[in-house]
Amino acid sequence: MTLNVTDLFRTYGDFQLRVDLTVARGEFLSVIGPSGCGKSTLLRMVAGLEPADGGSIALNGDEISGLAPEKRGIGMVFQDYALFPHMRVADNVAYGLKLRHMDKAGRKSRVRELLDLVRLTDKADDFPATLSGGEQQRVALARAIAPSPSVLLLDEPLSALDARLRIDLRREIREVHDRLSLTTLYVTHDQEEALTLSDRIAVMKQGRILQTGSPRSLYESPENLFTGTFLGLSNALEGRLQAGWFVTEEGIKVIPAEGEDGDGVLFFRPHHVMLHGEPAPGRLPFEVTRVEYCGGWSLVHGAAGAHRVVVFEPAETRWAAGKKGHLAVGADRARFFRGE
Ligand SMILES: Nc1ncnc2c1ncn2[C@@H]1O[C@H](COP(=O)(O)OP(=O)(O)OP(=O)(O)O)[C@@H](O)[C@H]1O
């Protein structure tokens, strides 16, 4: 099923949400943005849990915005699992099937199939409170997909879990999506989740979608500073375009850059900059303030003039706090953004 959201509109006091978004059949699309940008509101409107002030929500071209939530063919998973505490795991999963009047034998076999899928067959008779957070979220996932929805919506489903579990469960969620050929809309504020899980990501700010694209294109070629800095580690050096060069506030001509003269920032990733011992034209004097060992690599923090910069280095880097060096920004990878 293709989900089409067109000019969907909602106002709360000063907050205004206005969104156009398409999730193609079989696609996994994540909406990412800071707290309060409207991600949950968007998802809840698509689910029918929140009224819209205007706009259209369509599945394969059929308008669903007038339908009650249970009639939309949409499954939803929430951050806090929202399981029924007084019902056993199997009954939680069977809930939506019962609502749809599936007979007992049908329910039983479907529940078994789903508990198998989320690897919880042996927990069928347990109550939610006796399960771990990750297990409860897998029950919630099984419950959401039990009635074979055409679209699956997930609202920060991993936020309440610890880091290790989040990595395992995000892989499981993606596997379930692939195996059942679902159309999935996933909301998160976690950039790593969005980058690793999604076919496409939509970056949202203050009720608007700023850029939509593949994880790689958003990470490598953001169209604006917000998208670039929100997804992954980055550097933003203030300065100006002047006669074909990006020039820092200290007057260093860093790299050639095209465009009209004016103020802005040079944006580059920590692996788009090299740390050298020797000065050279265009290199920025840099003082290391801290080196973080990150497992297979190191993150070198430091200052270039008034600016903080982070650089990826090998795990066995020779750089250490207090050392002075010179930064060479990769001319082909850095992007200039005008003041936003
Ligand atoms: N029922 C409501 N009544 C009034 N204002 C609301 C309501 N629901 C959401 N808002 C406001 O709408 C804006 C968007 O909220 P929303 O929960 O959609 O953001 P979010 O991006 O999901 O945030 P978070 O990541 O913190 O969950 C916020 O300013 C919020 O205060």
PDBQT file of the ligand as one rigid body, heavy atoms in Angstrom, charges set to zero:
ROOT
HETATM    1  N1  LIG A 401      -3.006  17.502  22.575  1.00  0.00    +0.000 N 
HETATM    2  C1  LIG A 401      -2.225  18.565  22.445  1.00  0.00    +0.000 A 
HETATM    3  N2  LIG A 401      -2.645  19.780  22.903  1.00  0.00    +0.000 NA
HETATM    4  C2  LIG A 401      -1.888  20.878  22.752  1.00  0.00    +0.000 A 
HETATM    5  N3  LIG A 401      -0.671  20.892  22.184  1.00  0.00    +0.000 NA
HETATM    6  C3  LIG A 401      -0.199  19.722  21.732  1.00  0.00    +0.000 A 
HETATM    7  C4  LIG A 401      -0.953  18.510  21.832  1.00  0.00    +0.000 A 
HETATM    8  N4  LIG A 401      -0.219  17.508  21.276  1.00  0.00    +0.000 NA
HETATM    9  C5  LIG A 401       0.929  18.076  20.856  1.00  0.00    +0.000 A 
HETATM   10  N5  LIG A 401       0.951  19.394  21.117  1.00  0.00    +0.000 N 
HETATM   11  C6  LIG A 401       2.025  20.324  20.763  1.00  0.00    +0.000 C 
HETATM   12  O1  LIG A 401       2.377  20.099  19.418  1.00  0.00    +0.000 OA
HETATM   13  C7  LIG A 401       3.780  20.172  19.240  1.00  0.00    +0.000 C 
HETATM   14  C8  LIG A 401       4.286  18.877  18.609  1.00  0.00    +0.000 C 
HETATM   15  O2  LIG A 401       4.155  17.811  19.532  1.00  0.00    +0.000 OA
HETATM   16  P1  LIG A 401       4.547  16.303  19.164  1.00  0.00    +0.000 P 
HETATM   17  O3  LIG A 401       4.278  15.457  20.363  1.00  0.00    +0.000 OA
HETATM   18  O4  LIG A 401       3.891  15.934  17.897  1.00  0.00    +0.000 OA
HETATM   19  O5  LIG A 401       6.113  16.456  18.914  1.00  0.00    +0.000 OA
HETATM   20  P2  LIG A 401       7.212  15.308  18.770  1.00  0.00    +0.000 P 
HETATM   21  O6  LIG A 401       8.091  15.752  17.651  1.00  0.00    +0.000 OA
HETATM   22  O7  LIG A 401       6.565  13.987  18.649  1.00  0.00    +0.000 OA
HETATM   23  O8  LIG A 401       7.989  15.432  20.142  1.00  0.00    +0.000 OA
HETATM   24  P3  LIG A 401       8.684  14.282  21.048  1.00  0.00    +0.000 P 
HETATM   25  O9  LIG A 401       9.862  13.801  20.266  1.00  0.00    +0.000 OA
HETATM   26  O10 LIG A 401       9.061  15.038  22.285  1.00  0.00    +0.000 OA
HETATM   27  O11 LIG A 401       7.629  13.237  21.281  1.00  0.00    +0.000 OA
HETATM   28  C9  LIG A 401       4.366  20.467  20.593  1.00  0.00    +0.000 C 
HETATM   29  O12 LIG A 401       4.596  21.852  20.690  1.00  0.00    +0.000 OA
HETATM   30  C10 LIG A 401       3.284  20.031  21.551  1.00  0.00    +0.000 C 
HETATM   31  O13 LIG A 401       3.344  20.772  22.737  1.00  0.00    +0.000 OA
ENDROOT
TORSDOF 0
